[in-house]
Amino acid sequence: MPLSRRTFFGSALAASALTTTTSTPAGAASPPGDVVGKITVGYQGWFAARGDNSPINGWWHWSDNWGQPPSPTNHALMAWPDMTDYATRYPTAFGALGDGRPATVFSNHDYQTVDVHFRWMREYGCDTAALQRFNPNGGEGPIRDAVTAHVRRAAEAHGVKFYLMYDVTNWTAMQSEIKADWLDKMRAHTASPMYARQNGKPVVCVWGFGFNDPGRPFTPQQCQDVVDWFKGQGVYLIGGVPTHWRREIEDSRPGFGGVYRSFDMISPWMVGRIGTVTDADHFHANVNSPDLAECARLGIDYQPCVLPGDLSRRHRAHGDFMWRQFYNMARLGVQGVYISMFDEYNEANQIAKTPETQAGIPAGSGFLALDEDGTRCSSDYYLRLTGDGGRMLKGAIALTPVRPTKPMLSDTPPVDRDLAAGRPTTQSGQTQHYGSHFAVDADPHSYWESVNGAFPQWIGVDLGTVAAPRRMVLSLPPNPAWGRRTQTIAVEAGVDGSAFTTVVGATGYVFDPATGNAVTVALPAGVSARHVRLRFSGNTGWPAGQLARWQVYG
């Protein structure tokens, strides 16, 4: 059966006449670098949306028909993204999410999207990103170049290494064009201090040689020429190869053994090959162990895949499936791990943030949330699990078959957190030294006071990331000298700090020292904002807006 990255190879275990082999874990052929001893994540970076000003001007990889927005009958997805952290969002033709918010998606043409992804990589312990690069010579070329520039900028901003990973699928003139692309465009990115290096050489991966499917029809001679050429350019070359590269069976065409064994590192593909803990153990004994022994014999580094599991097929088992792979690879002593994938919502194998419950999924869409097996998992659960797996691989935590990562950070319902505490503030103006920063400094006696006698006046706060605020507590100093007064306040919200929407209209709130001089403002369900602003249009106690504490909970 022809195979591809999108083919579920459920028959692999039954079809193989595999013999169980055990081997002593081998030491790495190379010393630790940016891929050896590291966690690498595969990064597609291939989403765009109409209206994002990208060269492609379409719903790239969100829809089957890129000219139309994603909808229940026109989409290319198997899982839905959690959109909480994105500043710019693009409306789709799906119905509202389960909690009533609009169903929106992101674009990698927006730098902020890539910045968010690389911030997650840094925060959760992903060392290196392998940016996928398909044939860049057609209509997708300009946006792929733009995303590459974003990746470099974000990698440098967050201290995450990156390298180019060429995918040769359906690239007819690959043998000549891949060389030209490297020389004319991509090689320049090796000047970045964050471009990955191994053994002192810039890292490049070529994915797809030898696969037994019509999308990669290249001969062994063509592939060997490309391998030899890249190594002649002084790069450390990784081969993204078929699962059964060593025996040249099933997903591998025969005659490619020499090509596979001429790479500096071997990274066999695993998506679609396993779906349960039992599968993972079987492959550990019958595939990974002899693969590692063969690489050790040849002095080649070995970078097996670890995958979170296909969410749409309910493979994940709330993290047990992925953890078993980490355990198996760590006890083998592999030279690095490749996570398949960071942002692959098209195949439901993403570790990037995903809705916890159906509240974050378009109603009636059929997409699953992370609680699909009855265990609620935080949206960042598979990022956290990847971080813990990396620590075990590096010996920072003990080798254990028992997953240490909790699906939720707390076994009790999360307590509201003040999202505004200590955050940067803005204001329309102030009186004397009573600046807006006093409203978020946790001191109940210090306060902001706007310009006097010039309503309306406003105060704003940057929450630092797009959040879901649910209520606010507004306070004046508790001193009885601050007599009872009514302030008329509207609440505005936005994602970029420049455009705001009124989410609570102008309302009179009574501040009374007898009741703590504080009021609570409930925000409507579905509010999502990074920037929140209070607009004052009246105050019966003083001709200015006044605020001692501004707490935003969500």
GUGUKOL-673813 format. One record per residue (C-alpha): residue in one letter; x, y, z. Coordinates in steps of 0.2 Angstrom, whole numbers, plus 2048, in hexadecimal, padded with zeros to 3 digits. Example, Ala and Ser with C-alpha at 12.3 -4.5 7.8 and 13.67 -1.06 7.14 Angstrom:
A83E7EA827S8447FB824
***
This chain:
M800800800P8088117FBL80B81C80BS80C82E80ER80D83981DR7FA83981CT7F882781BF7F381D82BF7FD80D82AG7F2803836S7F87F382EA80A7F5832L80B7EB841A8017DC83AA8097DD829S81B7DD82FA8247CD832L82F7D583FT83B7CC84BT83D7D385CT84F7D985FT8577E186ES8677EB86FT8717F587BP86E807879A87B80F86FG88481F873A88282E866A88D82E857S88D84185AP88F84C86AP881856870G87C864865D86C86D85EV86485C859V86E84E862G86884E874K85A85A870I84785A86DT84386085BV831864856G82B863844Y823874840Q818876831G815888832W809886823F7F988F827A7F289F81FA7E18A881ER7D88B4813G7DC8C5819D7ED8C2821N7F68CB812S7FF8BC80EP8058B87FCI7FA8A97FBN7EA8B3800G7E08A3805W7DC897812W7EC88D810H7EB87C819W7DB881822S7D087D814D7CF870806N7CA87F7FAW7D688D800G7CB89A7F7Q7BD897804P7BE898817P7BF888821S7AD881824P7A5870829T7A686B817N7B6874812H7C487181DA7D586781EL7D5864831M7D585683CA7D686084CW7D2872851P7DF87E859D7DD88786AM7DD89A864T7DF8A2876D7F18A8873Y7EF8B0862A7ED8C3860T7E68C284ER7D98B6849Y7CF8B2839P7BD8AE839T7B889D831A7A889782AF7A688A839G79888D845A79C895856L7A788B863G79F881870D7A089087CG79989C86FR7A98A586AP7AC8A6857A7B689884FT7C68A1849V7D789B843F7E98A2841S7F58A6833N8078A2833H80A8B1828D8078BC838Y8178BD841Q80E8BD852T8078AB84EV8198A484CD81F8AE85BV8128A6865H81789585FF82A898863R82589F874W81C88E878M82C885872R83788E87EE82B88D88CY82887B88AG839875887C839872874D84C87486FT84B87585CA83E87884FA83F86F83EL83687B832Q82E871824R832877812F828870804N82B8747F1P82E8877F2N82D88A7E0G81B88B7DDG80D8967E4E8118927F6G8238987F5P8218AA7FAI8178A680AR82389880ED8328A580DA8288B1818V8258A4825T83789F825A83C8B1829H82F8B1837V8368A183ER8488A883ER8428B8847A8388AE854A8468A1857E8528B085AA8458B8866H8428A9870G85289F870V84C890866K857888859F84F884847Y85487C837L84D879826M845868823Y841865810D83285A80CV8348547FAT82284E7F8N81C8527E7W82B85C7E3T82E8577D1A83E8607CDM84585E7DFQ8568587DAS85B8697D3E84F8757DBI85386F7EDK8658747EAA8618857E3D8558897F1W8628857FEL8708907F5D86489E7F0K8598A07FFM85A89480ER86D893811A86C8A6816H8638A1826T87189782CA8798A8831S86C8A983FP8738A5850M86489A853Y866890843A86987E84AR87B877849Q88186584CN89386084CG897873847K88C871837P87B879833V86D86C834V862868825C85685A823V84F852813W83F849816G83783C80AF845832801G8418207FEF82E820803N8248147FAD8178207F3P8148297E3G81783A7EBR82A8377ECP82F82D7DCF8418327DDT84E8257D9P85C8207E5Q8698287DAQ85F8397DAC85E8387EDQ8708337EFD8758427E5V86B84E7F0V872846800D8848477F9W8828597F3F87B85F804K88985780DG89585F801Q88E870807G89486C818V883869821Y87E85C82EL871852824I86284A82CG85783D822G84583D825V84382B81FP83681D81FT83281382EH839803827W84980B820R8547FE827R84C7EF81FE8457F980FI8347F1811E8227F7812D82380A812S83480A80AR8398067F8P8477FA7F6G8588017F0F8598107FCG864808809G874811804V86A822803Y86381F815R87481B81CS87D82A815F874836820D87C83D830M86C83A839I85D82E836S84B83483BP83E826836W82C82C834M820825840V80F82E83EG802821839R80C81383EI807811851G7F881685BT7F980D86BV80580A879T8067F8873D80B7FE862A818809869D8207FB873H81F7EF864F8297FC85AH835800868A83A7ED868N8397E9855V83D7FA84CN845807858S8517FB860P8597F4851D858805848L86380C856A86F7FD855E8717FF842C874812844A88180F852R88A802847L88B80F839G88F81E844I87E82783FD87483184CY86282B84FQ853836851P84382C853C832834852V827837861L81583B85EP806841869G7FA836860D7EC839853L7DF84385ES7D283F851R7D482C853R7D582D866H7E7827867R7ED833874A7E782A884H7E983B88DG7FC83A88BD80082888FF80382487CM81083287AW81882F88BR81B81D887Q824822877F82F82E881Y83382088EN837814880M843820877A84B825887R84F81488DL85681087CG86281F87EV85D82786DQ867836867G858842866V846842863Y83B84A855I82984F85AS81D84B84DM81685984CF81586A855D80787184BE7FF863840Y7ED867842N7EA85F831E7EF84E838A7EA85184AN7FB84D850Q7FF85E857I806862868A802874866K7F487B871T7E387286EP7D2875876E7D086C886T7BD869884Q7AF86B877A7AD87D87DG7BC882872I7B6877863P7AA87D855A79987685AG79586784FS7A5866846G7AA85584CF7BB85A852L7C1853862A7C885C871L7D585687DD7C984F889E7C284387CD7C6834887G7BE83B896T7CE84289ER7CF85589DC7E085B897S7E686D897S7E8875886D7FB875888Y7FC86388FY80685C880L81286A881R815867893L816854890T823857882G82D86288FD82D85489CG83184788FG840851889R84685389BM84584089DL84F83D88DK85C849893G85D8418A4A8568508AEI8488458B5A8498328B8L8458258ABT8338208AEP8258178A5V8188218B0R8138318A8P8188408B4T80E84D8ABK7FD8518B2P7EF8548A5M7EA8638AFL7F686E8B9S7EB86C8C8D7DF85E8CDT7D386B8D3P7CA8788C9P7D68868C4V7D58958CFD7D28A68C6R7E38AF8C4D7E48C28C3L7EA8C58B1A7ED8D78B4A7F98D78C3G8098E08BFR8058E18ACP8098F08A1T7FC8FE8A1T7F690C896Q7EB91B899S7E392A892G7EC93589EQ7EF9388B1T7EF9448BFQ7FF9498C7H8099388CBY7FA92D8CCG7FE9228BDS7F59138B6H8029078BCF7FB9098CEA7EB9008C9V7F58EF8C7D8028F18D4A7F88E78E2D7F98F68EEP7E78FA8F3H7EB90C8F8S7F59128E8Y7E99178DAW7E891D8C8E7DF92E8C5S7DB9348B4V7DC9468ADN7CF9508B7G7C09588AFA7C294F89EF7B794089CP7B8934894Q7C892D89BW7CF91B89AI7DC90F8A1G7E28FF898V7EC8EF89CD7F68E3892L7F38D2898G8028CB88FT7F98BE885V7E88BB87EA7DD8B688CA7CB8B2891P7C78BF89FR7B78BB8A8R7B58C88B6M7BE8D78BDV7BF8DE8CEL7C18F18CES7C68FA8DFL7C990B8E6P7D390D8F6P7CB906905N7CD91590FP7BC91C915A7C292D90FW7BE9278FEG7AB92A8FFR79E9218F6R79D9248E3T79791E8D3Q7A391C8C4T79C9198B3I7A790D8AAA7A7903899V7B28F4896E7BB8F2885A7C68E487FG7D28E1871V7E08D586BD7ED8E2864G7EC8F186FS7E58FC861A7D38F685DF7C78F386BT7B58ED86CT7A98F287AV7A58E2884V79C8EA892G7938FB88FA79490A89AT78D9058ABG78C90E8BCY7969058C9V79490A8DCF7A490A8E6D7A090B8F8P7AD90A907A7A0901911T7A18F2905G7B48F3902N7B49008F4A7B48F28E7V7A98EC8D9T7A98DD8CEV7A58DE8BCA7A08CE8B3L7A68CC8A1P79C8C3894A7A08B188FG7AB8B1880V7B68C0883S7C78BD87DA7D48CB87ER7E68D0882H7E28E2885V7D48E8890R7CF8FA893L7C390389FR7BB913898F7B591F8A6S7A792B8A1G7A29318B2N7A69318C5T79A9398D2G7A893A8DFW7B69438D5P7B794A8C3A7C393C8BDG7C59298BBQ7CC9218CAL7D290F8CDA7DD9088DBR7DD8F58D6W7D88EE8C6Q7D78DB8C6V7D38D18B7Y7CF8BE8BAG7CE8B18AD
***
